[in-house]
Amino acid sequence: MISLNGVDKTYRGRNFEVAALRSLSLAVPQGQYLSVVGKSGSGKSSLMKIIGLLDFDYEGVYELSGRSLRGVGDQALSQARRRIGYVFQDFQLVSRFTVRRNLEIASVIRHGSVDAAQVAQGLEDVGLADKALSYPDELSGGQKQRVAIARAMLGGPDLLIADEPTGALDGATASAILDLLADIHQRHDCSILVVTHDDEVAAAAERTVELVAGEVVRDVLR
Amino acid sequence: MTYFAKLCIEGLRYNKVRSFLTGLGVLVGVGSVVLILALTTSLSAHLGNQSTDRFTVGLSSSAEANADVVAALATAPMSARVEAVRLRPDVSAVEVETPGRTLSVTSPDGSTMADLRCAFDDNVEVVEGRPFSEATGNVAIMYANPEFRESTQVGSVIGIDGAAFTVIGLTQNLGPDGSTRLFLPQRAAEHVQLTEAQASSSFTVIVRQPEDLAETRADVLAQLNDGIDASLKFVDFSAEEGAMLEEMFQTLGLFLGLIASISLAVAALNIVNVMYISTLERADEIAIYRSLGMTRNHVRGLFLMESLVVVTTFALVGCVVGYLIAAVILTLVKVPLAFGWTTIGLLLLVVLLVGAGGGLYPANKAAGIDPVRLLH
């Protein structure tokens, strides 16, 4: 599903040049739960941006489901993004909309109209059906992240990318989120990519890739 | 599309006060322009309708015209020419302004002066107050003109040639010439000098069929100018006056409309500013939409729609408000409202273009927001 071949990513400034990724090659089959771990500056965020179609300034080849999306128009890019679910460290819910409305927007963008049944099922799957009319500010951190996961999973994406999904959560809540991701991995045929600096979070995945200075130094399949 | 519209409304509700104030600027701008257009159009139309059944003809002469000829035409009864016009089958009546005698009269408080046609008549009948036979000294009787009721009451003191005259009565009598406004007792003729009014060579023609006004006017002028000295010409004064007034109102309307348009332009700039601020404030929200797969065009369309909704809604309200205010004002001055729907339609089109244009820059900015900003 994900195929990176000799990818180089360099950040250039007026007086500096930093190689974030160095000839990185990585293949992720469909349905795999992969964690990418590394310290700050290891290149994991750069890798996530490239995989998540958020950055196209790199050298090498990246193919998603056998297709390179570099240079495509916004229409094709947006269409590809509808098949990717993003979960962010600070949840990124629209605070002036209810929980249900946050999911409805995702449904409209992805399918052209609101699929009320799908929205209801999505909230049910993350255990927040009773919070449909609540606003994000009325939820705990764990609940917000659940809503974010429900939104990302709406419509059954091919790839779920989670950027430090437990970074803003306490231990117990973080475990609950990891359990939810594991449950999603069991029930859905989507690939999951979790980017984290936390080894314990990384260990929850079935495969862990460790980056140091932009290179893969460890690749463990459990 | 429905949900898209819902998102648009939600966007406007993001900051209700700001959206309202932005729209209020559009309302004031559009309302001002509509008000001015309605007033000037209605006044101009009213003037045009005033003389649908009549026109005023007068003599125009060049500088080289023979003064004797002018004088002969001006002072002679003009009966032959006037009578010929009066006898036309398409003419109902001819009103001739006759020369008379006037006095310079000062109002009771001394603030205004007027030249009034005057006559010496001991026997003028009064409808209020007392006749000259029951008074002595400097006394006067005035025509009970409803328009000047406040300033011409029994007991008022007016000034004539520096002397004070007391109004002892009011009359409905307009004298033999039909235009006398002031009567003095015969004894006053010894010390009050009347001024000879300028002879007039103009007269008003009233047509039988108002729909034939233009044709009749052309025929009458041709008839009057037939055989006249080459340096002289009978012209339609009312048309010139009407055209002059119409031009004056149009120029005034244009000028005031220009000023009102400035407020509209300011409102447009405000839309650009406010929508741009909204884009900056909602950058994360837009990035979320983009991460979910919303295209740039959809984002652009969303923000453009927000701008157009505000502009259209408040522009329509502004039209109604401007129209209502114009209706009230025109009702007070007893002028019928002449409503130019075409002009209003064009104005709304301009406003929509302004709204779209004003919202385009912030919409493009919004469309350029990248979801990568959501990542740490």
Interface residues (C-beta under 8 A of the other chain):
Chain A: S45 M48 K49 L54 D55 D74 Q75 S78 Q79 A80 R81 R82 Y86 F88 Q89 D90 Q92 V94 R96 F97 E104 I105 A106 V108 I109 R110 S113 V114 R151 D163 E164 G167
Chain B: Y3 F4 L7 E10 Y14 D284 E285 A287 I288 Y289 R290 S291 L292 G293 M294 T295 R296 N297 H298 D370 P371 V372 L374 L375 H376
